[in-house]
Amino acid sequence: MFTSPVQLTPYTIPDTVIDESTDEQFERMWSVIIHNDDVTPYEYVILILEHIFMLSSEMAEHVTWMAHTNGQAIVVIRPRSEAERLIMAARGRSRMDGFPLTFSMEQE
C-alpha cells in the first residue's frame, strides 16, 4: 500500500468571474444558413462551401442540394465571431465573382 509523505490540506478556490461574452468556450453557437437563389450556379455554391466553409465534397453537395430543394440549409454551426467571419468571406467572394449568394445566421 502506498503512503503519501505529504499531508494534503483542503484548498479553497478563490472567486472567479468568467466573462462569457468574450470567452469562445462559453459562447453560444450560431447556425450559418445558405439561401437558394436562381442565379448562382450549383457548382459554384459547392466550391464556396468546400473552400470557405471547408466542407468535404460530399457534404458540400448535400448542403447545396438541401438549399436547392428546401430554399435554405444549415451549412455549419460555429461561435458567433467565426460564423460572421465565414459569412463575410463567402459573401465577399461571391459578390466579387458577380453572384448574389446569400447567407444568414440563427442562434442555436
Buried (B, 14 or more C-beta within 10 A) or exposed (E): EEEEEEEEEEEEEEEEEEEEEEEEEEBEEBBBBBBBBEEBEEEBBBBBBBEBBEBEEEBBBBBBBBBBEEEBBBBBEBBBEBBBEBBEBBBEBBEEEEBEBBBEBEEE
